[in-house]
Amino acid sequence: MTLSRPQPLGILVVIVASTAVAASFGVFAPGAKAFYIPNHETITINALPADQVSLAAMNQILIGPPPGGGAEGSDAFATDEFRHLDNSKNPGELCARAQQAWDTFSPVLLSGSVLDPTGEVDGPAARAAFGALAHTVQDFYAHSNWVEDNVAIDQLNRLAPPIFPTCKPASFPADLHTGYFNIDFSSQFPLGGCPPGGPPPGFKECHSTLNKDGPDTPRGSQPVAGTNKTMYDLAALLATRATRDLYTQLRDLVASTNGQDAATALFQQG
């Protein structure tokens, strides 16, 4: 991973702890369906300004309580398509899943970040909800063919239009899609999530061949001509920028809804 910055000791301790928690959820099983957990972790840490986000808050953003679960903990909910934008055959289906993620987590973000005389109403839940929304934004770049379209038109640094608070299908290329994924463990393809004969009718690709979740996946490992980067590198770079934009957007939303003190507390406490 080329995206790195010095990490305080507290974060490194949390990374070890969060990895143990994630492993207890079983999300390290083959076929786990998101940027691999250390990559969600790195992207999130790199995206959020260290002088504005405390270590304690970062811990809960990475892995917080349900229903959000955090940027890493969201992988414990592998069957929630809206968390990962999987199984979207077109922009309309992708936007419907993004809207479900927003409608699920933004109320928790706003209600939990309210300040009362004793402090935040439910800061951990609010931070975990922020992490869940960040997870979905990051998976957009890992799970869709947006990066591939960027390479095709030689606009490697092009960010996608925002998917929160409203995702507009007309803003995206008509061929935008994510991969087919089915983790029905009663099936004959439980781990890879793709039928032996390829994706079902209507799907262009399977998640297993389209995803750029890590540098060693079939698509993620592909080099990008004319650069020293892989497809995974591009997906991670764009996901980091998009997460940084989401941070600004949601911090401003909390400030305008609950007050500036609430926005500060959201990212400074924990």
Secondary structure as UniProt FT lines:
FT   HELIX           9..25
FT   TURN            26..28
FT   TURN            30..31
FT   HELIX           37..47
FT   TURN            50..52
FT   HELIX           55..62
FT   TURN            66..68
FT   HELIX           70..73
FT   HELIX           74..76
FT   TURN            78..79
FT   HELIX           81..84
FT   HELIX           91..112
FT   STRAND          115..116
FT   TURN            117..118
FT   STRAND          119..120
FT   HELIX           123..143
FT   HELIX           146..152
FT   TURN            153..154
FT   TURN            156..157
FT   HELIX           169..171
FT   TURN            174..175
FT   TURN            185..186
FT   TURN            190..192
FT   TURN            196..197
FT   TURN            201..202
FT   HELIX           207..210
FT   TURN            215..216
FT   TURN            218..221
FT   TURN            225..226
FT   HELIX           231..258
FT   HELIX           260..268
//
